[in-house]
Each structure stands twice: as structure tokens, then as C-alpha cells.
Amino acid sequence: MTEISVVVPTYNRLETLAHVVPTLLAQNLDSAAYEVLVCDSNSSDGTAEYLAQVSERHPTVRHLPGTYSGRAAARNAGIAAARGEIVLFNDADILASNDLLSTHLRRHRENERQQKREIDDVAGHDRLQGDAGQWPRRRLVPETMLRHCAF
């Protein structure tokens, strides 16, 4: 099951992308747990050919060529194509440490457990107010209760 989708927008950055993709493939996380989506704004530097070779050996690498009007549009295309529950953005010139994805996933899980405890605490308080069973088990959490991971 794909848990994390790594979205990498690029345009004519083959020189650096050829160093970045291997770092994303050398993660200490099972390769079935993540995918790498390279959102390519129709590069003319051999990016498509490079990614075709990589994806033959690593089917979790997907090349998403398109006429993206910038990095934001490329990222949005990556989000739309992502199979993972979590989307992580990386740039075509950022080398990933081998524990990037496992650490990111662990932090998300810790954050989810903390949010669940906070929701349960709030739900417990509300039950004391006589609203037992009124709220669904999973619901939107007030923004003030959310904690964001800082890496």
C-alpha cells in the first residue's frame, strides 16, 4: 500500500534530478510504501528518457509530463495523481537523506495519535455535557488543536 507520494516538480533540471531521484529510491522505507512522482514541464534536456530508464527498474517512479505553468501547477498535478495518503514535496535539487520518508511517516503517525487523544479528550468533555454519542468518531478538528510537524 502506498502511504507517501513524493512529488518533484521539474523543468530542464536533469543534471540535478539525476542525483535527487537515487536518494529518494535509497530510502530505509519499504519501496511499496511510497512512490515518486516527477511532474515534468515538458523538459527538453533528456528528463523523459532518464525517467523512462529509472521507471523500468523502479516502477514506483512515475513521470508526469505536462504543460505546467510553474512549480505550483506541477505540484497540483502531482497531488491529483498521488496514490499515497500523505503527499511530500521535494524539489529537483534537494537530496533526500535515507530516512526522510520513514521519519516523515513516523511524525505523521505520532501527530495523528496525538490528535486522536485530543479529539477523545474533547469528546469526553462533551459527553459530560450530555452530548454523548452525538459526534461522529472522526470529525474536523478546530485549527487550534492541530500540530504541524517541523522538519
C-alpha positions as a Markdown table, in Angstrom:
| # | Residue | x | y | z |
|---|---|---|---|---|
| 1 | Met | 0.0 | 0.0 | 0.0 |
| 2 | Thr | 1.3 | 3.4 | -1.0 |
| 3 | Glu | 1.5 | 5.6 | 2.1 |
| 4 | Ile | 3.6 | 8.5 | 0.9 |
| 5 | Ser | 3.7 | 10.1 | -2.5 |
| 6 | Val | 6.8 | 12.3 | -3.2 |
| 7 | Val | 6.0 | 15.0 | -5.7 |
| 8 | Val | 9.0 | 16.5 | -7.5 |
| 9 | Pro | 8.3 | 19.4 | -10.0 |
| 10 | Thr | 11.0 | 19.9 | -12.6 |
| 11 | Tyr | 11.8 | 21.7 | -15.8 |
| 12 | Asn | 15.1 | 21.1 | -17.6 |
| 13 | Arg | 16.9 | 20.1 | -14.3 |
| 14 | Leu | 18.2 | 16.7 | -15.4 |
| 15 | Glu | 21.7 | 17.5 | -14.1 |
| 16 | Thr | 20.4 | 17.7 | -10.6 |
| 17 | Leu | 17.4 | 15.4 | -10.9 |
| 18 | Ala | 19.8 | 12.5 | -11.8 |
| 19 | His | 21.3 | 12.9 | -8.3 |
| 20 | Val | 18.0 | 13.5 | -6.5 |
| 21 | Val | 16.0 | 10.5 | -7.7 |
| 22 | Pro | 18.5 | 8.0 | -6.5 |
| 23 | Thr | 18.4 | 9.5 | -3.0 |
| 24 | Leu | 14.6 | 9.1 | -3.0 |
| 25 | Leu | 15.0 | 5.5 | -4.1 |
| 26 | Ala | 17.5 | 4.7 | -1.4 |
| 27 | Gln | 15.1 | 5.2 | 1.5 |
| 28 | Asn | 15.1 | 2.9 | 4.5 |
| 29 | Leu | 11.3 | 2.5 | 4.0 |
| 30 | Asp | 9.9 | -0.4 | 2.0 |
| 31 | Ser | 9.6 | 0.7 | -1.6 |
| 32 | Ala | 6.0 | -0.5 | -1.7 |
| 33 | Ala | 5.2 | 2.2 | 0.9 |
| 34 | Tyr | 6.0 | 5.2 | -1.3 |
| 35 | Glu | 6.0 | 6.5 | -4.9 |
| 36 | Val | 8.0 | 9.2 | -6.6 |
| 37 | Leu | 6.0 | 11.4 | -9.0 |
| 38 | Val | 8.2 | 13.6 | -11.2 |
| 39 | Cys | 6.0 | 16.3 | -12.6 |
| 40 | Asp | 7.9 | 17.5 | -15.7 |
| 41 | Ser | 7.0 | 20.6 | -17.5 |
| 42 | Asn | 8.0 | 19.0 | -20.8 |
| 43 | Ser | 11.7 | 19.4 | -20.3 |
| 44 | Ser | 13.9 | 19.3 | -23.4 |
| 45 | Asp | 17.1 | 18.1 | -21.7 |
| 46 | Gly | 16.6 | 14.3 | -21.6 |
| 47 | Thr | 14.5 | 14.2 | -18.5 |
| 48 | Ala | 11.8 | 12.0 | -20.1 |
| 49 | Glu | 14.4 | 9.5 | -21.3 |
| 50 | Tyr | 16.1 | 9.4 | -18.0 |
| 51 | Leu | 12.9 | 8.8 | -16.1 |
| 52 | Ala | 11.8 | 6.1 | -18.6 |
| 53 | Gln | 15.0 | 4.2 | -17.7 |
| 54 | Val | 14.6 | 4.7 | -14.0 |
| 55 | Ser | 10.9 | 3.6 | -14.0 |
| 56 | Glu | 11.8 | 0.4 | -15.8 |
| 57 | Arg | 13.9 | -0.7 | -12.8 |
| 58 | His | 11.7 | 1.1 | -10.2 |
| 59 | Pro | 8.0 | 1.1 | -11.1 |
| 60 | Thr | 7.3 | 3.3 | -8.1 |
| 61 | Val | 8.8 | 6.2 | -10.1 |
| 62 | Arg | 6.2 | 7.9 | -12.3 |
| 63 | His | 6.9 | 10.5 | -15.0 |
| 64 | Leu | 4.0 | 13.0 | -15.3 |
| 65 | Pro | 4.8 | 15.3 | -18.2 |
| 66 | Gly | 2.6 | 18.3 | -18.9 |
| 67 | Thr | 2.4 | 21.9 | -19.9 |
| 68 | Tyr | 2.6 | 23.1 | -16.3 |
| 69 | Ser | 2.7 | 26.9 | -15.9 |
| 70 | Gly | 5.1 | 26.8 | -13.0 |
| 71 | Arg | 6.0 | 24.8 | -9.9 |
| 72 | Ala | 2.6 | 25.2 | -8.2 |
| 73 | Ala | 0.8 | 23.8 | -11.3 |
| 74 | Ala | 3.2 | 20.9 | -11.4 |
| 75 | Arg | 2.7 | 20.2 | -7.7 |
| 76 | Asn | -1.1 | 20.3 | -8.2 |
| 77 | Ala | -0.8 | 17.7 | -11.0 |
| 78 | Gly | 1.3 | 15.5 | -8.6 |
| 79 | Ile | -1.3 | 15.8 | -5.9 |
| 80 | Ala | -4.1 | 14.8 | -8.3 |
| 81 | Ala | -2.1 | 11.7 | -9.4 |
| 82 | Ala | -0.9 | 10.8 | -6.0 |
| 83 | Arg | -1.8 | 7.4 | -4.6 |
| 84 | Gly | -0.5 | 7.9 | -1.1 |
| 85 | Glu | -2.4 | 9.2 | 1.8 |
| 86 | Ile | 0.4 | 11.7 | 2.5 |
| 87 | Val | 2.0 | 13.9 | -0.1 |
| 88 | Leu | 5.5 | 15.2 | 0.4 |
| 89 | Phe | 7.0 | 17.9 | -1.9 |
| 90 | Asn | 10.7 | 17.7 | -2.9 |
| 91 | Asp | 12.5 | 19.9 | -5.4 |
| 92 | Ala | 14.7 | 18.7 | -8.3 |
| 93 | Asp | 17.8 | 20.0 | -6.5 |
| 94 | Ile | 17.2 | 18.7 | -2.9 |
| 95 | Leu | 19.0 | 15.5 | -1.9 |
| 96 | Ala | 17.0 | 13.3 | 0.5 |
| 97 | Ser | 18.5 | 11.6 | 3.5 |
| 98 | Asn | 17.9 | 7.9 | 3.6 |
| 99 | Asp | 15.5 | 8.3 | 6.5 |
| 100 | Leu | 13.5 | 11.3 | 5.1 |
| 101 | Leu | 10.3 | 9.3 | 4.3 |
| 102 | Ser | 10.4 | 7.0 | 7.3 |
| 103 | Thr | 10.8 | 10.0 | 9.6 |
| 104 | His | 8.1 | 11.9 | 7.9 |
| 105 | Leu | 5.7 | 9.0 | 8.1 |
| 106 | Arg | 6.6 | 8.4 | 11.8 |
| 107 | Arg | 5.9 | 12.1 | 12.6 |
| 108 | His | 2.6 | 11.9 | 10.8 |
| 109 | Arg | 1.6 | 8.8 | 12.8 |
| 110 | Glu | 2.6 | 10.4 | 16.0 |
| 111 | Asn | 0.7 | 13.6 | 15.1 |
| 112 | Glu | -2.4 | 11.5 | 14.3 |
| 113 | Arg | -2.2 | 9.7 | 17.6 |
| 114 | Gln | -1.9 | 13.0 | 19.4 |
| 115 | Gln | -4.9 | 14.5 | 17.5 |
| 116 | Lys | -6.9 | 11.4 | 18.3 |
| 117 | Arg | -6.2 | 11.8 | 22.0 |
| 118 | Glu | -7.2 | 15.4 | 21.8 |
| 119 | Ile | -10.4 | 14.5 | 20.0 |
| 120 | Asp | -11.1 | 11.8 | 22.5 |
| 121 | Asp | -10.5 | 14.3 | 25.3 |
| 122 | Val | -12.8 | 16.9 | 23.7 |
| 123 | Ala | -15.4 | 14.2 | 23.1 |
| 124 | Gly | -15.1 | 13.0 | 26.7 |
| 125 | His | -15.7 | 16.6 | 27.9 |
| 126 | Asp | -18.7 | 16.9 | 25.7 |
| 127 | Arg | -20.1 | 13.7 | 27.0 |
| 128 | Leu | -20.1 | 15.2 | 30.4 |
| 129 | Gln | -22.2 | 18.0 | 29.0 |
| 130 | Gly | -24.8 | 15.5 | 27.9 |
| 131 | Asp | -23.9 | 15.1 | 24.2 |
| 132 | Ala | -22.8 | 11.5 | 24.4 |
| 133 | Gly | -22.9 | 9.7 | 21.0 |
| 134 | Gln | -23.8 | 12.9 | 19.1 |
| 135 | Trp | -20.4 | 13.4 | 17.3 |
| 136 | Pro | -19.1 | 11.1 | 14.7 |
| 137 | Arg | -15.9 | 9.3 | 15.7 |
| 138 | Arg | -13.8 | 11.2 | 13.1 |
| 139 | Arg | -14.6 | 14.8 | 12.5 |
| 140 | Leu | -12.9 | 18.1 | 11.6 |
| 141 | Val | -10.7 | 19.3 | 14.4 |
| 142 | Pro | -10.6 | 23.0 | 15.3 |
| 143 | Glu | -7.4 | 24.6 | 13.8 |
| 144 | Thr | -6.1 | 25.5 | 17.2 |
| 145 | Met | -5.9 | 21.8 | 18.1 |
| 146 | Leu | -3.7 | 20.8 | 15.1 |
| 147 | Arg | 0.0 | 20.5 | 15.5 |
| 148 | His | 2.2 | 20.6 | 12.4 |
| 149 | Cys | 5.4 | 18.7 | 12.0 |
| 150 | Ala | 8.6 | 20.7 | 11.7 |
| 151 | Phe | 11.5 | 19.1 | 9.8 |
